[in-house]
Amino acid sequence: MQRPGKLASLLPLVAVAALAGGTYWLLQATLPPAQQAPKQEKRHTPDYFANDFSVSELDATGSTQYRLTAKSMVHYEDDEISDLTLPAMRMFQPQKPTVTATAQRGTVNGDVSVVDLYDDARILRAAGYGDPQMQADSQHFRVLVNDDVIETEKPVRLQRGPSVMTADGMNYNNVTRVMKLFGNVRGAIAATDINGGSSK
């Protein structure tokens, strides 16, 4: 006869537990979803350094297509841009003279597809394969590595053999060897360049 009494005494506990459980569920259902901690933004701070930096890309035959070197390199984590000291970009084309672009400082993006050269920037194409030496000087050159193009929006001085010209901008395609000058173009073109084509 004691069992019904025990069962009766447990009913209030069961009811309280059920009420507590229902209240907890209701509270969880009505609370706004917990916000995730905001993702920490990357800062424009150096995350690694390199001295005597060098990176090369090979073509399908295994020959060097271009080589980028610098006295020092500082990489930044937020934009994947690297600052370069005394950079030199060398571009190699089969059966064509080597082109070297240098400057006092520069930057390169994360996939090494764009190299910017600043301060006393110079492009030097060696003589050979029927062309004289060509030199271009400016305060900025941008090397578009994938397109094999060098361009600038700054004043540029161009010397090709005995011919000397100045312009407000330039675009040089290393594959076709076509040089385009923009803006106020002045200078003296040698007769050999006129007869042989001054665009190469």
Phi and psi restraints in degrees (value plus and minus 20) as a CYANA .aco file:
   2 GLN   PHI    -108.5   -68.5
   2 GLN   PSI     -37.4     2.6
   3 ARG   PHI     -83.3   -43.3
   3 ARG   PSI     -64.6   -24.6
   4 PRO   PHI     -78.8   -38.8
   4 PRO   PSI     -53.6   -13.6
   5 GLY   PHI     -86.6   -46.6
   5 GLY   PSI     -61.3   -21.3
   6 LYS   PHI     -85.2   -45.2
   6 LYS   PSI     -62.1   -22.1
   7 LEU   PHI     -82.3   -42.3
   7 LEU   PSI     -60.9   -20.9
   8 ALA   PHI     -84.1   -44.1
   8 ALA   PSI     -55.5   -15.5
   9 SER   PHI     -92.4   -52.4
   9 SER   PSI     -43.4    -3.4
  10 LEU   PHI    -103.0   -63.0
  10 LEU   PSI     -42.1    -2.1
  11 LEU   PHI     -79.1   -39.1
  11 LEU   PSI     -64.3   -24.3
  12 PRO   PHI     -80.6   -40.6
  12 PRO   PSI     -57.1   -17.1
  13 LEU   PHI     -85.6   -45.6
  13 LEU   PSI     -61.6   -21.6
  14 VAL   PHI     -83.8   -43.8
  14 VAL   PSI     -61.7   -21.7
  15 ALA   PHI     -84.3   -44.3
  15 ALA   PSI     -61.9   -21.9
  16 VAL   PHI     -84.6   -44.6
  16 VAL   PSI     -61.9   -21.9
  17 ALA   PHI     -83.8   -43.8
  17 ALA   PSI     -61.6   -21.6
  18 ALA   PHI     -84.7   -44.7
  18 ALA   PSI     -61.3   -21.3
  19 LEU   PHI     -84.3   -44.3
  19 LEU   PSI     -60.8   -20.8
  20 ALA   PHI     -85.1   -45.1
  20 ALA   PSI     -62.3   -22.3
  21 GLY   PHI     -83.6   -43.6
  21 GLY   PSI     -62.9   -22.9
  22 GLY   PHI     -84.7   -44.7
  22 GLY   PSI     -59.8   -19.8
  23 THR   PHI     -83.8   -43.8
  23 THR   PSI     -62.3   -22.3
  24 TYR   PHI     -83.0   -43.0
  24 TYR   PSI     -64.1   -24.1
  25 TRP   PHI     -82.8   -42.8
  25 TRP   PSI     -62.8   -22.8
  26 LEU   PHI     -83.8   -43.8
  26 LEU   PSI     -59.6   -19.6
  27 LEU   PHI     -85.0   -45.0
  27 LEU   PSI     -63.7   -23.7
  28 GLN   PHI     -86.0   -46.0
  28 GLN   PSI     -54.4   -14.4
  29 ALA   PHI     -91.3   -51.3
  29 ALA   PSI     -48.8    -8.8
  30 THR   PHI    -115.4   -75.4
  30 THR   PSI     -34.2     5.8
  31 LEU   PHI     -92.3   -52.3
  31 LEU   PSI     124.5   164.5
  32 PRO   PHI     -86.0   -46.0
  32 PRO   PSI     130.6   170.6
  33 PRO   PHI     -80.5   -40.5
  33 PRO   PSI     121.7   161.7
  34 ALA   PHI     -84.4   -44.4
  34 ALA   PSI     113.1   153.1
  35 GLN   PHI    -102.6   -62.6
  35 GLN   PSI     116.1   156.1
  36 GLN   PHI     -93.3   -53.3
  36 GLN   PSI     129.5   169.5
  37 ALA   PHI     -81.3   -41.3
  37 ALA   PSI     112.9   152.9
  38 PRO   PHI     -78.9   -38.9
  38 PRO   PSI     117.7   157.7
  39 LYS   PHI     -87.5   -47.5
  39 LYS   PSI     110.1   150.1
  40 GLN   PHI     -90.3   -50.3
  40 GLN   PSI     105.3   145.3
  41 GLU   PHI     -93.6   -53.6
  41 GLU   PSI     124.2   164.2
  42 LYS   PHI     -91.4   -51.4
  42 LYS   PSI     122.5   162.5
  43 ARG   PHI    -122.3   -82.3
  43 ARG   PSI     136.8   176.8
  44 HIS   PHI    -102.5   -62.5
  44 HIS   PSI      50.6    90.6
  45 THR   PHI    -148.1  -108.1
  45 THR   PSI     127.1   167.1
  46 PRO   PHI     -83.7   -43.7
  46 PRO   PSI     116.8   156.8
  47 ASP   PHI    -135.7   -95.7
  47 ASP   PSI     -35.8     4.2
  48 TYR   PHI    -180.1  -140.1
  48 TYR   PSI     140.4   180.4
  49 PHE   PHI    -149.5  -109.5
  49 PHE   PSI     141.5   181.5
  50 ALA   PHI    -173.7  -133.7
  50 ALA   PSI     119.5   159.5
  51 ASN   PHI    -127.6   -87.6
  51 ASN   PSI     129.2   169.2
  52 ASP   PHI      30.4    70.4
  52 ASP   PSI      32.5    72.5
  53 PHE   PHI     -89.3   -49.3
  53 PHE   PSI     121.4   161.4
  54 SER   PHI    -174.4  -134.4
  54 SER   PSI     113.7   153.7
  55 VAL   PHI    -162.2  -122.2
  55 VAL   PSI     118.7   158.7
  56 SER   PHI    -149.5  -109.5
  56 SER   PSI     134.6   174.6
  57 GLU   PHI    -145.8  -105.8
  57 GLU   PSI     115.9   155.9
  58 LEU   PHI    -123.0   -83.0
  58 LEU   PSI     131.0   171.0
  59 ASP   PHI    -107.6   -67.6
  59 ASP   PSI    -193.0  -153.0
  60 ALA   PHI     -84.0   -44.0
  60 ALA   PSI     -43.6    -3.6
  61 THR   PHI    -108.7   -68.7
  61 THR   PSI     -25.9    14.1
  62 GLY   PHI      73.3   113.3
  62 GLY   PSI     -18.6    21.4
  63 SER   PHI    -104.4   -64.4
  63 SER   PSI     130.0   170.0
  64 THR   PHI     -87.9   -47.9
  64 THR   PSI     104.8   144.8
  65 GLN   PHI    -112.1   -72.1
  65 GLN   PSI     -60.5   -20.5
  66 TYR   PHI    -173.6  -133.6
  66 TYR   PSI     139.0   179.0
  67 ARG   PHI    -160.8  -120.8
  67 ARG   PSI     107.3   147.3
  68 LEU   PHI    -131.1   -91.1
  68 LEU   PSI     105.0   145.0
  69 THR   PHI    -147.2  -107.2
  69 THR   PSI     140.0   180.0
  70 ALA   PHI    -179.1  -139.1
  70 ALA   PSI     132.8   172.8
  71 LYS   PHI     -84.9   -44.9
  71 LYS   PSI     -59.0   -19.0
  72 SER   PHI    -171.1  -131.1
  72 SER   PSI     137.5   177.5
  73 MET   PHI    -159.7  -119.7
  73 MET   PSI     114.7   154.7
  74 VAL   PHI    -145.2  -105.2
  74 VAL   PSI     101.5   141.5
  75 HIS   PHI    -121.2   -81.2
  75 HIS   PSI     119.2   159.2
  76 TYR   PHI    -131.5   -91.5
  76 TYR   PSI     118.7   158.7
  77 GLU   PHI     -96.5   -56.5
  77 GLU   PSI     -46.3    -6.3
  78 ASP   PHI     -97.7   -57.7
  78 ASP   PSI     -65.2   -25.2
  79 ASP   PHI    -132.2   -92.2
  79 ASP   PSI     -17.0    23.0
  80 GLU   PHI      43.0    83.0
  80 GLU   PSI      -2.1    37.9
  81 ILE   PHI    -107.6   -67.6
  81 ILE   PSI     122.2   162.2
  82 SER   PHI    -136.6   -96.6
  82 SER   PSI     114.7   154.7
  83 ASP   PHI    -107.8   -67.8
  83 ASP   PSI     117.1   157.1
  84 LEU   PHI    -139.8   -99.8
  84 LEU   PSI     122.2   162.2
  85 THR   PHI    -131.1   -91.1
  85 THR   PSI     108.6   148.6
  86 LEU   PHI      31.2    71.2
  86 LEU   PSI      37.1    77.1
  87 PRO   PHI     -94.6   -54.6
  87 PRO   PSI     133.0   173.0
  88 ALA   PHI    -162.1  -122.1
  88 ALA   PSI     106.3   146.3
  89 MET   PHI    -134.2   -94.2
  89 MET   PSI     100.1   140.1
  90 ARG   PHI    -133.1   -93.1
  90 ARG   PSI     109.8   149.8
  91 MET   PHI    -138.1   -98.1
  91 MET   PSI     107.6   147.6
  92 PHE   PHI    -135.0   -95.0
  92 PHE   PSI     111.1   151.1
  93 GLN   PHI    -148.7  -108.7
  93 GLN   PSI     115.6   155.6
  94 PRO   PHI     -78.3   -38.3
  94 PRO   PSI     114.4   154.4
  95 GLN   PHI      41.8    81.8
  95 GLN   PSI       6.8    46.8
  96 LYS   PHI    -158.6  -118.6
  96 LYS   PSI     131.3   171.3
  97 PRO   PHI     -82.7   -42.7
  97 PRO   PSI     127.7   167.7
  98 THR   PHI     -89.2   -49.2
  98 THR   PSI     119.0   159.0
  99 VAL   PHI    -131.4   -91.4
  99 VAL   PSI     109.3   149.3
 100 THR   PHI    -142.4  -102.4
 100 THR   PSI     109.4   149.4
 101 ALA   PHI    -136.5   -96.5
 101 ALA   PSI     107.8   147.8
 102 THR   PHI    -152.4  -112.4
 102 THR   PSI     144.8   184.8
 103 ALA   PHI    -187.3  -147.3
 103 ALA   PSI     154.3   194.3
 104 GLN   PHI     -95.8   -55.8
 104 GLN   PSI     -55.4   -15.4
 105 ARG   PHI    -168.6  -128.6
 105 ARG   PSI     146.6   186.6
 106 GLY   PHI    -187.5  -147.5
 106 GLY   PSI     158.7   198.7
 107 THR   PHI    -158.0  -118.0
 107 THR   PSI     135.6   175.6
 108 VAL   PHI    -160.2  -120.2
 108 VAL   PSI     119.4   159.4
 109 ASN   PHI    -100.7   -60.7
 109 ASN   PSI     158.0   198.0
 110 GLY   PHI     -81.4   -41.4
 110 GLY   PSI     -56.3   -16.3
 111 ASP   PHI    -120.6   -80.6
 111 ASP   PSI      -6.6    33.4
 112 VAL   PHI      36.0    76.0
 112 VAL   PSI      19.8    59.8
 113 SER   PHI    -121.1   -81.1
 113 SER   PSI     -37.7     2.3
 114 VAL   PHI    -153.9  -113.9
 114 VAL   PSI     102.5   142.5
 115 VAL   PHI    -139.8   -99.8
 115 VAL   PSI     102.5   142.5
 116 ASP   PHI    -124.4   -84.4
 116 ASP   PSI     112.2   152.2
 117 LEU   PHI    -137.7   -97.7
 117 LEU   PSI     110.9   150.9
 118 TYR   PHI    -149.0  -109.0
 118 TYR   PSI     130.8   170.8
 119 ASP   PHI      48.6    88.6
 119 ASP   PSI      90.7   130.7
 120 ASP   PHI      32.7    72.7
 120 ASP   PSI      22.8    62.8
 121 ALA   PHI     -93.6   -53.6
 121 ALA   PSI     120.1   160.1
 122 ARG   PHI    -162.2  -122.2
 122 ARG   PSI     119.0   159.0
 123 ILE   PHI    -132.8   -92.8
 123 ILE   PSI     109.4   149.4
 124 LEU   PHI    -148.9  -108.9
 124 LEU   PSI      95.5   135.5
 125 ARG   PHI    -122.7   -82.7
 125 ARG   PSI     101.9   141.9
 126 ALA   PHI     -85.1   -45.1
 126 ALA   PSI     134.3   174.3
 127 ALA   PHI     -92.3   -52.3
 127 ALA   PSI     129.1   169.1
 128 GLY   PHI     128.5   168.5
 128 GLY   PSI     142.7   182.7
 129 TYR   PHI      35.9    75.9
 129 TYR   PSI      19.1    59.1
 130 GLY   PHI      68.0   108.0
 130 GLY   PSI     -20.1    19.9
 131 ASP   PHI    -137.6   -97.6
 131 ASP   PSI     123.1   163.1
 132 PRO   PHI     -97.2   -57.2
 132 PRO   PSI     153.0   193.0
 133 GLN   PHI     -83.7   -43.7
 133 GLN   PSI     122.4   162.4
 134 MET   PHI    -146.0  -106.0
 134 MET   PSI     114.7   154.7
 135 GLN   PHI    -153.7  -113.7
 135 GLN   PSI     113.3   153.3
 136 ALA   PHI    -146.1  -106.1
 136 ALA   PSI     114.8   154.8
 137 ASP   PHI    -144.3  -104.3
 137 ASP   PSI     115.7   155.7
 138 SER   PHI    -179.5  -139.5
 138 SER   PSI     156.9   196.9
 139 GLN   PHI    -111.6   -71.6
 139 GLN   PSI     -27.3    12.7
 140 HIS   PHI    -176.7  -136.7
 140 HIS   PSI     111.4   151.4
 141 PHE   PHI    -150.3  -110.3
 141 PHE   PSI     120.9   160.9
 142 ARG   PHI    -134.3   -94.3
 142 ARG   PSI     103.6   143.6
 143 VAL   PHI    -119.8   -79.8
 143 VAL   PSI      95.4   135.4
 144 LEU   PHI    -113.5   -73.5
 144 LEU   PSI      74.5   114.5
 145 VAL   PHI     -81.4   -41.4
 145 VAL   PSI     -66.8   -26.8
 146 ASN   PHI     -85.3   -45.3
 146 ASN   PSI     -49.3    -9.3
 147 ASP   PHI    -113.2   -73.2
 147 ASP   PSI     -28.1    11.9
 148 ASP   PHI      36.8    76.8
 148 ASP   PSI      25.8    65.8
 149 VAL   PHI    -145.9  -105.9
 149 VAL   PSI     122.1   162.1
 150 ILE   PHI    -142.0  -102.0
 150 ILE   PSI     111.5   151.5
 151 GLU   PHI    -160.6  -120.6
 151 GLU   PSI     143.0   183.0
 152 THR   PHI    -172.4  -132.4
 152 THR   PSI     128.8   168.8
 153 GLU   PHI    -126.3   -86.3
 153 GLU   PSI     -14.0    26.0
 154 LYS   PHI    -120.2   -80.2
 154 LYS   PSI     141.0   181.0
 155 PRO   PHI     -74.9   -34.9
 155 PRO   PSI     120.2   160.2
 156 VAL   PHI    -155.6  -115.6
 156 VAL   PSI     124.7   164.7
 157 ARG   PHI    -133.8   -93.8
 157 ARG   PSI     105.2   145.2
 158 LEU   PHI    -137.8   -97.8
 158 LEU   PSI     110.5   150.5
 159 GLN   PHI    -147.3  -107.3
 159 GLN   PSI     102.4   142.4
 160 ARG   PHI    -145.0  -105.0
 160 ARG   PSI      86.1   126.1
 161 GLY   PHI      38.3    78.3
 161 GLY   PSI    -148.9  -108.9
 162 PRO   PHI    -103.2   -63.2
 162 PRO   PSI     -26.8    13.2
 163 SER   PHI    -105.0   -65.0
 163 SER   PSI     116.0   156.0
 164 VAL   PHI    -150.7  -110.7
 164 VAL   PSI     111.7   151.7
 165 MET   PHI    -161.2  -121.2
 165 MET   PSI     135.0   175.0
 166 THR   PHI    -146.4  -106.4
 166 THR   PSI     133.9   173.9
 167 ALA   PHI    -177.4  -137.4
 167 ALA   PSI     151.7   191.7
 168 ASP   PHI    -110.0   -70.0
 168 ASP   PSI     -29.4    10.6
 169 GLY   PHI    -190.5  -150.5
 169 GLY   PSI     148.2   188.2
 170 MET   PHI    -175.7  -135.7
 170 MET   PSI     130.3   170.3
 171 ASN   PHI    -159.7  -119.7
 171 ASN   PSI     103.3   143.3
 172 TYR   PHI    -143.4  -103.4
 172 TYR   PSI     103.3   143.3
 173 ASN   PHI    -119.0   -79.0
 173 ASN   PSI      94.7   134.7
 174 ASN   PHI     -95.7   -55.7
 174 ASN   PSI     -37.0     3.0
 175 VAL   PHI     -99.4   -59.4
 175 VAL   PSI     -70.1   -30.1
 176 THR   PHI    -107.5   -67.5
 176 THR   PSI     -34.8     5.2
 177 ARG   PHI      42.4    82.4
 177 ARG   PSI       7.3    47.3
 178 VAL   PHI    -111.1   -71.1
 178 VAL   PSI     108.1   148.1
 179 MET   PHI    -127.7   -87.7
 179 MET   PSI     107.1   147.1
 180 LYS   PHI    -136.5   -96.5
 180 LYS   PSI     111.8   151.8
 181 LEU   PHI    -132.9   -92.9
 181 LEU   PSI     122.1   162.1
 182 PHE   PHI    -143.6  -103.6
 182 PHE   PSI     139.6   179.6
 183 GLY   PHI      59.4    99.4
 183 GLY   PSI    -160.2  -120.2
 184 ASN   PHI    -102.9   -62.9
 184 ASN   PSI      77.0   117.0
 185 VAL   PHI    -117.4   -77.4
 185 VAL   PSI     105.9   145.9
 186 ARG   PHI    -158.0  -118.0
 186 ARG   PSI     138.7   178.7
 187 GLY   PHI     129.6   169.6
 187 GLY   PSI    -192.5  -152.5
 188 ALA   PHI    -146.5  -106.5
 188 ALA   PSI     104.7   144.7
 189 ILE   PHI    -123.6   -83.6
 189 ILE   PSI     106.1   146.1
 190 ALA   PHI     -88.3   -48.3
 190 ALA   PSI     134.6   174.6
 191 ALA   PHI     -80.2   -40.2
 191 ALA   PSI     -53.8   -13.8
 192 THR   PHI     -85.3   -45.3
 192 THR   PSI     -54.2   -14.2
 193 ASP   PHI     -93.4   -53.4
 193 ASP   PSI     -56.5   -16.5
 194 ILE   PHI     -85.1   -45.1
 194 ILE   PSI     -63.1   -23.1
 195 ASN   PHI     -92.3   -52.3
 195 ASN   PSI     -52.5   -12.5
 196 GLY   PHI    -115.3   -75.3
 196 GLY   PSI     -25.3    14.7
 197 GLY   PHI      77.2   117.2
 197 GLY   PSI      91.6   131.6
 198 SER   PHI    -104.5   -64.5
 198 SER   PSI     -17.6    22.4
 199 SER   PHI    -109.5   -69.5
 199 SER   PSI     -23.7    16.3
